[in-house]
Amino acid sequence: MTETAAPVAPDTTSPATSVTAATSQAALDALLCDILPRQGRWSDEAYLWLTDHGHRRVEFTDGRIEELPVPTSTHQAVLLFLYRLLHDYLRPRGGVATVSGLRMRIREGKFREPDVLMLRDRSDPRYQDRYWLGADLVAEVVIPDDPDRDLVEKRADYAEAGIPEYWIVDPRDKMITVLALEGETYVEHGTYQRGGKATSPLLDGFAADVSAVFDAPESGA
């Protein structure tokens, strides 16, 4: 009987394998460039398809996509702490909170991925499986490399979407700013620092201890 040799795993450390892998990646990149729309020509459905099949955080505005920075441990600890506070408040009241990765439609041609978003009523028609059509409250943890994105651009975006309340959580100065929508623009409900508690004009009795929010990374919360 002739013995069949066992398959040999490829030597991924060899120069030839490296060249082949690089060539394959270059070919894939070239193929994607041919298939995917160019900037300025993306549609809502093309954007949704991309984010349905990928793991990167990508937002979309009027034909253009924008990849978001990879979050840091501090960023994640802060947003998850705030999410848990909202979740614990909302669950017995029939509401729902979730975190970044879920898309929210601002309007046709514009989608965002807030760090935290919530609805007071899970039966709200804006609650959808693929993406939400709005929210009652959104929160963003400020990205130090591009603070204007959260402080200015998204403030305008969420006002445009008619989101009643927007929390800006800024790790740089350990401050939480709560904004309430009046008409088409946000006004400041309050600015809160360590030692204080950020309150919500929308959620009766809800408050977030500012020190606890920003101590979350150190505590591992």
Stockholm file with secondary structure:
# STOCKHOLM 1.0

chainA/1-221         MTETAAPVAPDTTSPATSVTAATSQAALDALLCDILPRQGRWSDEAYLWLTDHGHRRVEFTDGRIEELPVPTSTHQAVLLFLYRLLHDYLRPRGGVATVSGLRMRIREGKFREPDVLMLRDRSDPRYQDRYWLGADLVAEVVIPDDPDRDLVEKRADYAEAGIPEYWIVDPRDKMITVLALEGETYVEHGTYQRGGKATSPLLDGFAADVSAVFDAPESGA
#=GR chainA/1-221 SS CCCCCCCCCCCTTSHHHHHHHHHHHHHHHHHHHHHSCCTTCCCHHHHHHHHHSCCSCEEEETTEEEECCCCCHHHHHHHHHHHHHHHHHHGGGTCEEEETTSCEEEETTEEECCSEEEESCTTCTTCCSSCBSCCSEEEEECCTTCHHIIIIIHHHHHHHTTCSEEEEEETTTTEEEEEEEETTEEEEEEEEETTSEEECSSSTTCEEEHHHHHHHHHHTC
#=GC SS_cons         CCCCCCCCCCCTTSHHHHHHHHHHHHHHHHHHHHHSCCTTCCCHHHHHHHHHSCCSCEEEETTEEEECCCCCHHHHHHHHHHHHHHHHHHGGGTCEEEETTSCEEEETTEEECCSEEEESCTTCTTCCSSCBSCCSEEEEECCTTCHHIIIIIHHHHHHHTTCSEEEEEETTTTEEEEEEEETTEEEEEEEEETTSEEECSSSTTCEEEHHHHHHHHHHTC
//
